[in-house]
Amino acid sequence: MKNIIIFSSLLALSVVSAAGVFRVNTTTHQIVDEQGRERIFHGVNAVVKVKPYIPYINAFEPCMSVSEQDFKNMKEWGLNAIRLGTMWPGIEPSKGNFNETYLTQLKWIVDTAGKYGIYSLLDMHQDLFSEKFCGDGIPLWLIPEKEYNHFPLPIPKKIEFDNETGLPLDCSIATGWGTYYFSWDVAEGFEKLYTNYGGRLDLMARFWGKVAQIFKGNPYVLGYELINEPFAGNVFKNPLLLIPGYADKNRLQGAYEIVAQEIRKYDEDHLIFFEPVTWDNMISVGFTQPPGGEKYSEKSVLAYHYYNPPDFAMELFFKQRSKDIQRLNTGGFLSEFYVNDGPQSDVLKAMDMCDKYHQSWLGWTYKPFWNFCDTTSSESNGGFYYNNGTAVYEYVHNVARTYATAIAGKTISSFFNSTSGDYILQYNLCVECGQTEINFNSQHYYPNGFTVQISGNAKYTSKDGQLIVTPNSNSKNNEVITVKMVASQQKSQQSAQKI
């Protein structure tokens, strides 16, 4: 562990090209860097929901690792972000006792990812509130056993728990994983958290304050996501909480204010990502302001997920989220959607929709993170690898799509043809913002090379999977630049054509 600490510190000192913390341009609602360039992120989720709540970091492993080799792979694929599970029970295994070793390991992951140009969104993940209810998230020490005896059903039913761990002995007593949310105990757990019963929300805020103290000023942190997929509260006590938007306004918004206030005591700079309930779908989210109010608009990002079901009508969904982002005057970000489950045609459609609405995405999931793989098996493990460590070509191919990671100006349109590999980016130039950067993968989309066509007063260079577009000496602000990459059908040298 001592070597990890030293290496982490050296990384922080050695990488000088990091852009630093980000903000939101509240005119365009895009995340921008210190140069004013619009930034787009493509990446994957890396969330360990069970003890020890941290990936294996010492070496590559097909099911459990987020090691340096993993980041080399991600960089090669063109990815530039991860959503990293920042688990409350991992950081605070008992009340008031923080696990510094766990925090050091998280920091090592963040700093090592940053070495490869990959930013980390720190995510306080939860599913079904807690391990107590066959999920993950809230630490067991915050859940007094005497309060909970109605799990998994809303009618009284005594469940047997393990005397040593405090966990249910049977997690297969309901039909369908999502039905567990509609247990009295799970719903009441959220209710008592949001309403700060017994100071429980204050404790969650303290947890985030600790995280903020550790990562304040870290240039590789994209932001803090306050809680994953928040449930509405006790819908049995108040059925109105089931109405789309109602719980956002009447439960989550107030809770987010308290948590964000604690974060801002230590970190005024990093973005805060905040989620609505998962069933708003084509209905406007209920928030009336971002955490901290208008003062923090440029440091706030509305995070949302798309899964069908419960979501549907993808075009209308994205259009509504775009309206929400503009109304709240924040940024927006798709922080979960399937990238390696279900029809890959749906995966590509979601990615295309993000391009259309200038949104970043983080796919679920990079690896299963449940246990170590049987590496003698060649079966798929539910992530991006087979158990023997070979990457699943189709999944990698789809995420390795061409996209602009940094746009020196205001994006007009961005389109990638996943069949041909052709890519078109159009933007209004910001001369003082510097260079536009486009990630591409030659192996997957340009095995025979490509041609580049530039319309407008700019030039390009290409190196190591990145196209760099820079303005000419006589370029002017707001002129339209169009960059088009066309995959060559026959093997040839990459060439540029001015049009």
N, C-alpha and C positions, 0 to 999 in steps of 0.2 A: 504493500500500500504506500510505503514511503516513496518508492520509485514512481508510482502513479502521481503522487502529489507534485514531485519535482518536475516530471514530464509535463503535467498540466500547466504548471507555472511557466515553463519554457515556451510552450505553445503560445500562451497568451502574450509573451514578449516578442516572439519571433515573427508572427504574422502581422505585417504592417498594412496590408491592402484591404482590411475589413472596413466596411462602410460605417460602422458604428450603429447606434440605435436609429430606429425608423420613426416616422411620423405619418400622419394621413394628410394629404392635400384635400382640404374640405371643399374645394371647388370641383375637383375631379373625382373625389372620394377614392383615390388610389393611394396605396402605401408608397411612400417615396423615401429615398435615402438622403444623406446629408448634402449631396450634390443637386438634389431636386429631381433626380431620375425616378420615374415610375418603376416599381419593382414587382415582379411576378414570381411566385414560388410554386414549384411542383415537388411533391415529396410523398412520404409515407408515414404512417403511424408506427410508433415503437412503444408499446405499452405493456408492461408486465403487471398483470392483475393479481398475482399470487406471490407469497413470500419467495425470495427476498425482495420482490418489487423492483428489481433492477436487472437489466440484461447482463448476460455474460460478456465481459469486456476484454478478457485477456487474449483471446484468439477467436478466429472465425468458427462458428458452429451453425449448422443449417437452421436450427429451430429457435435458439435462445440468445444468440450473440448480437451485440451492436459494438463491434470492434473496429479497429482501424481498417482492416480489410473490408468490412462492410461499407465504410465510408468511401473507400477507393472504388468499390463497385458502384455505389450510388452516383459518385461523381462521373464515372465512365458512362452511366446511363443518362446523364444530364440532369439529375435531380439536385435540388439545392435547399431542401428543408426536410426536417422530421418533426413530428408531433410526439414529444417525449413524455411518457407517463411520469408524473411527479407525484408520487403516491403519498397521501397523508400518513397511512400507517407505517410506511417506510421511513419517513422523516421524523415522525413523532410516535414511536412504538408504545410509549406510555405517557400519560399526561404530564406535560412540562419537560419531558426528557427527549431532547433532539438527538438524532443519530448522525453525528458528524461524519462518520464513515460513509453513510449513504449519500449525504450531501456532497462529499468529496468525489464519490463515484459519478454522481450526476454532473458535477462540474467537469470532470474528465471527459465525459461523453460530449458535453456542449463544446468544450475547447478543442477536442479532437475533430469533431464534426466541422468546426469552424476552420480548421487547418485545410479542409478540402472544399471550402466555400459553401458549406451546408449550415443553415441556420436552424435553431431549435425553438419550437413553440412548447413552452412548459405547460403541461395539461394535468390539472387535478382531476384524474379520471374516477368515475364511479359508474357502476351498473347495479341496479337494485339496492342502492344505498350502502350495502355493507356485506362483508363475508357472512355476517350473522344471518343474512337472508339469501344465501346462495349467490351472492354477487361480489362486489368489491367497492372500495371507496372510503367510507367513514370508519375510523378505527374502532375496534371493539370496546375500548375503554370508555367511549362516549355513548354506549348503548346499554343502559342499566337493564339487566335481565327482567327485573320485576315489572317493567313497563310493557314488555312485549310477550304476548301469549296468543296472538291471533294470526300467526303466520302458518301457512301461506294464504289462508282464506279470510274473508271479511267476517265470517261467523266464527265464534269462539272454537278454537281447536288447539289443544296442547301439543306442541311439537317437542320431540326428544332432541336434546343437544348433548354434545360430547362434554363431559365434565372438565376435561383438561383444556380443550381449545375454545370451548364456548360456541362451537359451530354446529349447524344442523347435521344430524346423522343421515338424513335423506334429502337430497336436493332434486329428486325426481317425482315430487308429489303433486305437481301441477302440470297441466297440459300446455306446453309452449312457454318458452323463456319469458316472453313479455308479460304473461299473465301474472307473474310474481309482483309486478309493480302495483297490481290492484289487490294486494294484501293490505289489510288494515295497518299492520305493523310497519310496512315499508312506507306507505302513504303518511303515517303519523310521524315516522322518522324525519321525512322531508319537512313536514309541517313544523315540528319542533326546532328544526335547524333554521328555517327561514324566519320564524318568529322569535328566535333567540331565546328559546325556553331554557332556563338554567344557564344562560350565557353560552350556549352551544355555538351560535354564530360568531360570537366574540372569539371563541377558540379556533374556528376556521379562519377568521381574519388573522389571528396570531400566527397560525401556520403559514399563511401567505406572506405575512410580514417577515417571517424568518427566511423564506425563499427569496424575497426581494432584497434582503440584506446581503445574501450570498451572491446574487446575480446582478446587483446594481452595477451599471457601467460595463457589463460584459457585452462586447460588440457582436457576439455570435448568438445572442438571445433575440429571437423574433418578438416574443411577448409572453404574457401569462394568460392562459385560458382558465377562468375562475372555477368552472365546474363542467364536467362533461354531461351532456344530455340530462339536464335537470328535470325531475318530475314536478308535477304541479303543486303537490301538498296533499292534505287529507281530503280527497274527493268524496269521501263518505260523509264527512262533516259538512262540507260545502261543495255540492255538485257543480256550482258555477265555475269551479276551477277547471272543469273539463272544457269549457268554452274556449276556443282558440283565442289567444291574446290576453285572456283574463288573468291567468296566473302570472304571466310576464309582468303585468302592471301591478298586481296586488300581492305578489309574493316575491318574485325574483328581483324586481327593480330595487326595492328597499334593501334586500339582503346584499345585492351587489354594491350598493352605496357603502355599506359598512365595511365590506371586504376591501373594496377599492381604496377607501380612506386609509386603511391600515397600510396597504401597499405603498400609497403615495407618501407616507411618512418617511419611507426609505428610498423610494425610486420614483422620481417624477418623469423619467424619460422613456422607459419601455412601454410598449403597447399593452393595453388590457383587452383581451378577447372575451366577449360575453355572449352566451347562448340563450335562445328562447326555449320553450318546451318543444318537443319534437313533432307535434301534430298541427302546428300553425299552417303548414303546407301553402296553399294559395291565398291564405288570409294574412293580413298584415300582422306582424308581431305587435305585442301590446306595449312595448316600452315607449315611453314618452321622451326619454333622454338617455344618453350613455352613462355609465358609472362615473360619478363625479360631476355630471352635468355638462353644459355647453363648454365650460372652461377646458374640459378634457376631450373635446370632440376629435382633435387631431392626434390624440393618443388612444383612441378607442376603435375597436373593430368588431362588427357584428359577425360572430361565427355561427355557421349553420351546417346541418347535415342533410344529405339527400339519400334516402333509401326507399325503394318501392317494393312492398309497402313499408311504412304507412304513407309515404309521400307518393304523389302521382302527378301526371300532366307536367312533365319536366319543364317545358318552355314557360308555362304559366308560373311555375314555382320560381324559376330564376328571375322572371320579370318582376314578381312580387318582392323577392328579396332585394332586387335592385331598387325598387321604390322605397323599401324600408331603409336601406342604406342612405339614400338621398334625404329622406325625411329626418332621420336621426343625425344626419351630417357626420357620418363616420365612414370608416372603411368597411369592407366585406371580405369574407373568406370562407370557402367550403373546406371545413377541417375534417370531414369524414364522408366517404362514399366508397362503395365497393370497387376495388381494382383487380381483385383476383377471386371473385365469387360471382356466380350468375353469368348471363350472356355477356361476352366481351363487346358485343355491339352496343349494349347499354352503357358500358364503361366508356367507350369512345364517344358516345353521344353526350355524356355528362362532361367529358373533357372539352368537346366542341362548344358546349354551352358556356363553359367557363371562359373560353377564348372570346366568344361573342360578347359576354358581359364584362370582360376584362377582370376576371376573378382568378385567384390562386386556388390551388387544391392540394389536399393531403389525403392519399388513399388509405383505406383500411384493407389489409394490414401488411406490414413488411414481413413479419414472421408470426407464428402462432404464440410464441412466448409462454407456452404452458410447461414444457419439460424438454429435456434434451432428446434429440432425434436418435433413432436407430439408424446409424449411418450405413449399415449393411443393406438397408432397404432403399429401393429406388422410387418409392411412392412419393407423391406430392404431399407436402406437410401442411398445406393450407395457407402458405405464404408465397414468397417469390422463389423458393427453392424446393427441389426434391430432397428427400432425406439424405441422399448421398452428397449433397452440397452443390449439385449442378443447378444452375438457374433455370427457371421455367421460361422458355424462349418467348412464348406468346405474351406473358405478363410483362416481361422486360421490354419487349417490342412496343407495346402500347404506351408504357410510361416514358419511353425514350424519345417521344415525339419532339419535334423542333419547336422552340418557343423563345421569345425574347425575355431574358431575365431582368434586364435593365434597359429602360427606354429613355433616351435623352430628349424628353419632350412630352407631348400629350398624345396618347394612343388614339388613333382614329379607328383602326381595325386590325385584327390579327386572325389569320386563318391558316390551318394546317390540314393538308390532305393526307390522311393516314394510309391511303392506298398507294398514291404516287410518290409521297414524300415532299411534294411541292409545298412551299411556305411563302406567305405574303404578309409583310408588316407595313403598315402605313401610319405615320405620325407627324404631328406638327413639331418642328425642330426647336429645341432649346439649346442655343449655341454654347452658353456658359455651363450647361449641365454636363458636358463631356461626351463620353462615348456610349453608344448603344451596344449591348452585348446579347448575342443570340446563341443559345446552346443547340448543338446538333449531334447526332450519332451516326457516323459514317457506316459502321458495320450494319446497322439495322435499316437505314434509309438511303444511304448514298454509297453503296459498295463500288460503283463505277464513277464516283465523283459527282460534282454538281456544277452548275453555272450560277452566277450571281448577277442579277440585273438591278441597277440602282437608278431610280428616277428622282432627280433633285440634286442639290449641291452637296454631295457627300462622297466619301470613298470608303473602302473596306480592306481589312486584312483578315486572314483566317489562320488559326493555329490551335491545335489540341482540342478539337471539338467545340470551338467557339468562333463565331463570326463577329468581328469588331467593326462597327460603322462609326466613322468620325466625320464631323463637318469640315468643309474646306475653309481656307483662310477668308474667303469672301462670302461665306454662308450667312444667312440672316435668320433671326428668330421668326418662328411661326411658318416658315416655308414648309411645304409638304415634302416629306421624304418617303419614298416607297422602296422597300427592299424585297426582292423576290428571289428565292432559292428554288432551282429546278433540278431535280435528280437527272443525271445523265443516264441514257439507256445503254450506251457503250462506254467501255473504259477509256477515260481520257484525263488530261490534266484539268484541274479546276481552273475556270477562267472567269473573267469579269466582262460584262458588256454594259456600256453606258447607254441609256435610252432617254 
